[in-house]
Amino acid sequence: MKYALSLLLILFSFASYAQQHQLGIRIGDPYGITYKTPVKDKFSFEAILGRGSQNSSQYYRRTFENNRPVSSARYFGHQVSGAFSLHARGIYEESFSDDFNISEGDLTVYAGLGLQFRSVNIDYFYTTPNATPNTPEAIESRTNMDFGPEVLLGTAYYFEDLPISVFLEVGFMTEIVDRLHLKAQGAIGARYLFGN
């Protein structure tokens, strides 16, 4: 809840400079709520609050093996929960309607840079060499945080007679905290346009 309140404060501080706001949903990685507002001609700011996908099983196993709770611990498995994702992005958007002879609405292509924060809770299950068959598995709970820059490329269509836009995008996030890791992501979604 405190993350959502912080995001709302940030959004409303940008809202005083904005002329048209866009609020919507996105489905993909991450999925959640998206808010976009112009800050200058062809430039806009976007914030996303949602849930991102987990990393691969090998990623979490390697993380466990690089930081075992005890030196003799043997990885048995893991369970991921509580995924959280927060993005802040700067976007440059250009109209391509004339290039494709689109007379109604507006087709745009956009590119952007941003920062992304992700957090998941992980329960690691492990055994030790001297465990007996009746000994229950040991559990270690951790929080895995990913933070780093992202690049994105997408396209959006703004309807002529409806205050709605739809979009499709792909991107990459590079984790720079904890370890270097490249993550591909993408999404589709729609936004409602409101304001001046």
DAKABEL-V677076 format. One record per residue. N is the residue number from 1. RES is the residue in one letter. OMEGA is omega as a letter, one per 20 degrees, with the letter a starting at -180 (999 if undefined). NEAR is the number of other C-alpha atoms within 8 Angstrom. Layout:
# DAKABEL-V677076
{{N RES OMEGA NEAR} {N RES OMEGA NEAR}}
This chain:
# DAKABEL-V677076
{{1 M a 4} {2 K r 5} {3 Y a 6} {4 A r 8} {5 L r 8} {6 S r 8} {7 L r 10} {8 L r 8} {9 L r 8} {10 I a 8} {11 L a 10} {12 F r 8} {13 S r 8} {14 F a 9} {15 A a 10} {16 S r 6} {17 Y a 7} {18 A r 10} {19 Q r 9} {20 Q a 10} {21 H r 13} {22 Q a 12} {23 L a 11} {24 G r 11} {25 I r 11} {26 R r 13} {27 I a 10} {28 G r 9} {29 D i 10} {30 P r 14} {31 Y a 12} {32 G a 11} {33 I r 11} {34 T r 14} {35 Y a 12} {36 K r 11} {37 T r 14} {38 P r 13} {39 V r 9} {40 K a 6} {41 D r 5} {42 K r 8} {43 F r 11} {44 S r 13} {45 F r 12} {46 E r 13} {47 A r 13} {48 I r 12} {49 L a 13} {50 G a 11} {51 R r 11} {52 G r 11} {53 S r 7} {54 Q r 7} {55 N a 6} {56 S r 6} {57 S r 6} {58 Q r 6} {59 Y a 8} {60 Y r 10} {61 R r 10} {62 R r 8} {63 T r 8} {64 F a 10} {65 E r 8} {66 N a 6} {67 N a 6} {68 R r 9} {69 P r 6} {70 V a 5} {71 S a 5} {72 S a 7} {73 A r 11} {74 R a 8} {75 Y r 11} {76 F r 8} {77 G r 8} {78 H r 9} {79 Q a 7} {80 V r 10} {81 S r 7} {82 G r 7} {83 A r 13} {84 F a 11} {85 S r 14} {86 L a 11} {87 H r 12} {88 A a 11} {89 R r 11} {90 G a 11} {91 I r 12} {92 Y a 10} {93 E a 11} {94 E r 8} {95 S r 9} {96 F a 10} {97 S r 12} {98 D a 8} {99 D a 6} {100 F r 6} {101 N r 6} {102 I a 10} {103 S r 6} {104 E a 6} {105 G a 11} {106 D r 12} {107 L a 12} {108 T r 12} {109 V a 12} {110 Y r 12} {111 A a 11} {112 G r 11} {113 L r 11} {114 G r 11} {115 L a 11} {116 Q r 14} {117 F r 11} {118 R r 12} {119 S r 12} {120 V r 13} {121 N a 12} {122 I r 12} {123 D r 11} {124 Y r 14} {125 F a 12} {126 Y r 12} {127 T r 11} {128 T a 8} {129 P a 7} {130 N r 4} {131 A r 8} {132 T r 5} {133 P a 4} {134 N a 5} {135 T r 6} {136 P r 4} {137 E r 7} {138 A a 7} {139 I r 8} {140 E r 8} {141 S r 8} {142 R r 8} {143 T r 8} {144 N r 8} {145 M r 10} {146 D r 12} {147 F r 12} {148 G a 12} {149 P r 11} {150 E r 12} {151 V a 11} {152 L r 11} {153 L a 11} {154 G r 11} {155 T a 11} {156 A r 12} {157 Y r 11} {158 Y a 11} {159 F a 11} {160 E a 8} {161 D r 5} {162 L r 5} {163 P a 10} {164 I r 10} {165 S r 12} {166 V a 11} {167 F r 11} {168 L a 11} {169 E r 11} {170 V r 11} {171 G r 11} {172 F r 11} {173 M r 13} {174 T r 12} {175 E r 14} {176 I r 10} {177 V r 9} {178 D r 7} {179 R r 6} {180 L a 8} {181 H r 7} {182 L a 8} {183 K r 8} {184 A r 8} {185 Q r 11} {186 G a 11} {187 A r 13} {188 I r 11} {189 G r 11} {190 A r 11} {191 R r 12} {192 Y a 10} {193 L r 11} {194 F a 8} {195 G a 6} {196 N 999 4}}
